[in-house]
Amino acid sequence: MPTVSLTLIRPGDDAPELFWARRCADRSFLGGFHAFFAGGVEPVDRDIADHFEFDDAALRVAAIRETFEECGLLFGNGEIQRYSRSERTDEVVANAGRNLDLERLEPLGWWRMPKFLDVAYTTAFFGVRLTEGEAAQVDDLADQLDESEFDSGQWIDATQALEKWHRGEVFLTKPIHCLVDTVAAADGVPKSFPSPESFGETPKRAGTSAAGEICGGVVMLPLKTPTLPPATHTNCIVVGKQQLVVIDPGPSDPDDLAPLLDHLERRDGRLEAIALTHHHPDHVGGVQALTERWDVPVIAHPKTLELLPDIASLRTGAIDDGDTIEVDHPGELVAHFTPGHAPGHLAFHQPDIDMVIGGDLVASRGTIIVDPPEGDMGDYLESLHRVLEMNPRVLMPAHGQMTTRPAELLQHYIDHRKMREQKVVDALEQFGPATTEQLVPKVYEDAPKAVYPIAERSLLAHLLDLQQRQIAQQSDGCWLLVIGC
């Protein structure tokens, strides 16, 4: 499905201004990111497009319609028309029909969304330049935003927008950053909208990049790894501007690791270290290839280093709770010991942005496996609580999208584990003594049979935790509740 994006630009006091808005944090797609008005092409757009001779008429109509729905602006009859939220009905755009001002939209190029967004969108970007007279009419545009899509918005000098991004105050995808950067480089509002060179000409020749510098000095690079479904990629994080630290280079396959190597070769900075959240293969597969090319230390918790004998010949550095890793920008990383999923699991906190790079503490989709003996359910729940108490602004999981609602995600994981624990207790009370194999269908009745082998490992983790707390015990290969618990 093709999608569209529309950037508004107007003359400012000293430099051109853009209008951007922050997507609501609960949006499944890019929640908490700043963006422009955007959406997919609908059947109504194609119907209206039949009245125009533009080859990309349906895309232009969609861009106008999405802007109308999201902020109440309608480009038609050679002028801007304003509509309140209650007036934004489907009939308004349909009735405008051939009077929509498609000529005002300037094509900026195409961009293919990276895989970490869990989508396959290829987006056509357009721009609209407002006159000085029109600029005065839209000062209050932020007050007219669709509140289900955006929680804030503003007109902003493009240079100031870049400064906010550099400081980690806002998060941008690669194409949005490219547009802001291009407008910031323009001298006033140019005669034509500045088009980023990195954008492609057509859907088949769209610009793209696997790496996205979501804010100054933090690059999220999803790499294909042999991880557990529903995940297919592990997020490798590159932190720094001149002093670079790579966190979790997951793939061992050269083709899958190539985007990271290519990214590092293109960077102006120098790789200083490789840091690991834990020892699992989908997080460490690229360590050997990176250290062969760059003689840098591998930094991890001592328990992680013990579990990786293959790197014993490499330069290593052990870090533990509270230790720091030096990074020039946005600043040092603070290690937090978060065992449970793995005995040496670390999360890295960047205080200036208040971002936690969480490894396999949580995922944006699915759940996290706690597999004994390396996995410990009691430790895992304690780690979730610990990061929840930190109350970070942003949480970057190893699998899926980052979230600007960390507290909700962490609490969801805690509640989910407590719910599953109660099911274990209820099953033991009703069916015990029982083996783990007998308990799985009772405890995981909401899961397909295909995941029972994995579910049985998490079930065992719950049982061992209950045993540690003297709530359950094992006897002759069966589990039962402790009398009087």
N, C-alpha and C positions, 0 to 999 in steps of 0.2 A: 504494500500500500504506500503510495507516495505521500509525503507530508510536506508542509510549507512552514516558513517562518517569515515574519515581517518586522523589520527594524525601522523605528521612527527616529528621524534626526531633525533637529531644529537649530537655528542660530542661537548662540549663547552670548553672554556679555563679553567673554574673552575667547571662547573656543566653542566648537560645535557641541551640542548636548544630545545624548541618547536617552530614550526611555527604556528602562529595564524594570523588571518586577521579580520578586522572589516567589518561587512556587511553594505552595503550602507543604509543610514538612510531611504531611500524611499522604502526599501523592506518591503512588507506586513508581512513577517515572520521574526521576530527577527531583524528588522532594527536597526542598531547602536550597536548590540551586537558583541563581539568577538567570533569567532568560528573557526572550522577546515573545511576542504573540505568535502562537504556533498551533498546528493541529493537522488532522488528516483531511484528504479530499473526500467529500461526501457526494452522493448521487445528485443532490440539488445543485452542487457546484458544476457538475457536468451538464445538467439541463440548462443552466444559465449560460454556460460557456458556448453553447450552440449558436448564440446570437452574436458571437464575436469571431474575428478572423485571426486572432493570436493563436499560434501553435500551442502555447502554454496557457491558454485562457482558463482552463479548469483550475490550474494551480493559482493563477492570479485571483480568481473568484474566491477560492478557498482561503487565501491569505486575507482578503478583504472581509469575508464572513467571520473568520476566526477573530480578527481584530475587533469587529463589531460585537461579537458575543462576549469577548473578554474585557473590553473597556468602553464600549458604546460608541466608538468612532465609526462612521461610514463614509467612504470615499465615493461620492456620486455627484452627478450634475455639475462637475467642475468645482465642487466645494466640499468642505468637511461638514457633516451633519452629526449632531450629538443626540444620544438616546440614553435615558435613564435605565436602570436595571429592569424595571417593570415594563419598559417599552421594547425590550430586546426580544422580539418574537421571530419565529422563522419566516413569517409573512413579510417582515420588513425587507429582508434581503431578496426574497422571491419577487416581491412587487417592484423593487428597484430594478431588477433584471438588467436589461440592456443599457440602463442609465448608470450602471457602476463605472467608475473611472479607472479602468484597467491600465490606461496609459501612464498613470502616475507611478505605477510600480516599476522599479528598476531591478532587473535580474542581477543578483550578486554571485550566483554560482550554486554548485551542488556539494552536499557533504553526506558521506555515509557514516552512520552512527557506529561507534566501536562496540565490540562484543560485550564489554562489561555492563552495558545498559540492558542486556537481555532482550534486545529488540533488533529488528532488521530494517529499520527505517532508512530510506534515502531521501534527504530533505532538500527542497528547492528554497533558497534564501532570496528574499526581496527586500528592497529598501524604499522608503518614501521620505522625500525631503519636504519639510514644511516651510512656508514663507514666514517672514517676520510677523505678518498680520495673523496668520494661522497659529503661530507659536503662542501668541497671547491667549488664544481661545482654549488652550489645552493645559494651562498651568495646573489645573485641578485633576488631571487625568488619574492620579493615584487614588483619588476618592471614588472613582467610578469602576474600579477593577472588579471582576467576577471573584467574589470572596471564596468560592469553592475551588478556584484555580490558584489565586495569589493571596498572600497575606500582607504584602507591602509592595510599593513601587515608587519610582522617582525619576525625574529628569536630572541628569547628571553629566557634568563635563567628562568627556571620554577619558581625559588624562587622570582626573580624580577617580574615575571608575577603576582604572588600571592600578592606581595606588591602593585602593581598597582590596583589590584582588591580591596584590603583592603582599599586603599585610595579613592576609588570611581572613579578612572580615567577610568576604563573599566567596562563593564557589561558582566556577564557570566551566562549561564544557569547552573543548578545544575550538569548535567553530564560533561560539559566542565570544571567546577571548580574541580570536583572530579578527572578528568584526570590530570589537571595541578598540583593539590595537590599531587597526587600519584607520578608523575614524580619528583616533587621537593623533595620528601622524599627519592628518590633513590640515591645511591652513584655512581655517574657516569652513563654512559649508560649501563644498566645491560644486562646480557646474554639473558634475555627474557624481553619483554616489561612489565612494572609493570601494573597489572590489578587491577582496583579499586574494593574493596570488596563489595561496594554498588551496583555494576552492577549485572544484572541477567544473568542466563545461557542460556536461550532460550527466544523466543518471548512471550511464555506463562508465563514464569517466569522472566520477565524483571524487572530491578530495576526501582523504581519510587518514587516520592515525590511530594506531593501537594505544599509544600513550596519551594520557590526558593530564596536563598540569592543572589540577582542579583549583589550586590557589598557589601563590608564590612559593616555590620550593618544595611542593608536594606533588609528585607524579604518581598516578595510579595506572598500572600497566597489567591488564588481565592476560595471563598466559595459559594456554591449553596444557592441562596436566591430567594424569591418571587418577583423578580424585573420585569421590563417591557422588552418585547422583542425589539430588538434581543438579549439583554443581558440575561444571565442565572445565572451569578455569580457576586458577589461583591468582589472586591479586598480588603482584609484586609491586612494592612501594619503593620509589626512589626519592629520597629526601635530601635537600641541599641545593645550593646554586653553584658554588665552587668546590666545596667539600661534600662529595656525594656519598651517601650510605644506601646500599641496596638491602631491602628487607624481604626475605623469602623468595629467592630466585627458584621457582618451582620446577620447571621442566628439565628433564635430562635429554629429551629428544632435541637434536640440534635445530631442526626446523621450528619447533615450538619455542625454543629459547632465542631464536634469531631476532625477534622484535626487541628484546631487552638489549642484546649485544649491539644492535644497530642504534638504539636510542643512546646508549652510553658512548658509542663512538662519535655520535653527532653532538654530544654535550660539550660545552666549553669547560665545565668543571672536571675535577679529577676524582676518580673513585678512591675512597679512603678505607672502606670497610664493607663487609657483608654481615648483616645481623639476621639472626634466625629467631622466630617465635617459638619453634619447637622442631622436633627431629623427623616428622613424618615425610615420606618421599615426595609428596606433592608440594612441599615447601623448600626442599633442599636439593632437588635434582640438578640444578644448574651450578652448584657451588664449585665443582671441579673445573668446569669450563671457564668460569669467571676467574678463578684463581690462577689458571694456566695463562690467561691473557693479562691479568693485573695481579701483581704480587701484593695482595692485601690480606689482612687478618679476617678470620671468621669469628664473629662474636656471638656467644650464646650462653645460656645457663649451664653450669657444670654438669647437670644431669643430662642435658641435651648433648653436650660434647661426649659424654660417656657412651651414649647410645648411637654415636656416629663414628665407629672405629675407622671408617674409610678416610676420614679427614685428619687422622692422627698425625700424618706427615705434614700437614699444612700449618701455617701460622694461625694460632687460635688465641682467643681472649675470652676468659670467663667473666660473666657479669651476673649480678644477683639483684635482689630487690633494692631499689633506690639508687643503683649505679646509673651513670649517665654516659651517653655517646655524643661526642662533639659533632655538631653540624653548624655550618656558618649561617644558613637561613632556611627555615624560620627560627632556628635555635636548637639547642640540645634536646636529645630524647632522653626521657627518664624511664628506666626499666621497672616494671611491676611484676612480681612473681604471681602468676595466675595458674597454678597447677589444676589438674582434674581431667582435662582432655588428654594431656600428656604430662609426665612428671616434671619436666623442665620448662613448661610453657611460660612464656613471657608476653606481656602486652607492653607497648611503648607509648608513652604519653608525651605529646608535644605541648608544653604549657602555654606558649604564646597564642597558639590557635585554639588550645584546649581540645585537642584531637587525640583520641586513643586509636592506635593501630593495633587491632585486637586479635590478629591471627585467627585461630579456631575457637575463640571464646564464644562467638555467636556467628550466625550467617544471616543474610537478608532473606533467604528462602530456606525452607527445610529445617533440619535440626542438627545438633552436634552429637556425634557418637562418643560415648564414654565406655571404653572397652577395657575391662580388667585383663591383666594386672597393671598395665600402664595407666589405664584410666581409673579415676577414683571419684565416685559420685559426691561424696562429702566434700572433698577438696574443690570439685567443680562448682558446687553450689556456693561455697564460701568465696570462690573467685568471682562469681557473678555478683554476689553481694558487695564485694570489695570495690569493683569497678562502678557499680551502681552508686555507692556512697561517694565516689569521686565526682559524680554528676558532670561528666564531660559534655561539651557542646556538640561534639561530633564523634562518631564511632565508625572506623573503617574495618570491616570484616575481611577475612581472607577470601571469602566466596560471596559474590553478589555485590550489590551497590552499598555505598556508604549511607549512613543515616544521620540526619540532624535531629532525630528523636531517640537518642541512646537510652534514656531512662525507660521509655516504653518498651523497647526491644529487650532490654535486659530483664525487666520485670516480667515480660511475656515468657522468657526462657525460665525464669524462676518459677512462675506459676505453672508452666507446663510440666516441669520436673516434679513439683509438689503434687500436681494432679496425677501424674503417672505413679508416684510413690503411693498415693492413697489407693490407687487401683491395685497395686501389688499387695498392700495390706488387706484390702477387701477380698482379693482372690485367695490369699492364704487363709483368711478367716472362713471362707465358704468352701474352698476345695482342698486346703492343705491337710496333711503333708502332701507336697507335690514337687515334681522336678521342674526345672526351668522350661523344659520342652512342653510340659503340660500346662504351665502357667501362661506361656506366651499368648495363646489365643484368647485367654481371659483378660489379660492386661492390655493387649494390643488389638482388641476387637475392631478398632477403627482403622487398622492398617491392613494393606493387602498381604496375602500370604507370601508373596515374593520377597518381602523385607523381613520375614520372621527370623532368618539366621542372624541378621544384624540386630534386630530388636531383642533377640535372646541375650546378646552381649550387654546391651543397656539394662535389661532386666536383671542380669547377674550383678551389674554395678549397683543397682538399687538394693538388691538383697544383701550384698556385702556391706553396704552403708547401714542398712537396718540391723544387720548383725553387729556391726561396730557400736551401734547405739542400743544394743541389747533389746531390740524389738522383734527380731527374727533370729532363727538359728537353723543350722543344717544338721541332719541326722540321716545316715545311711543313704546319701545321695538325694535326699528330699529336703525341702524347706518347709518350715512351720513357724507359727507365731510363738513367741515366748509366753508362757502362761502368766496371766496377770498383768500383761503389758497394757 
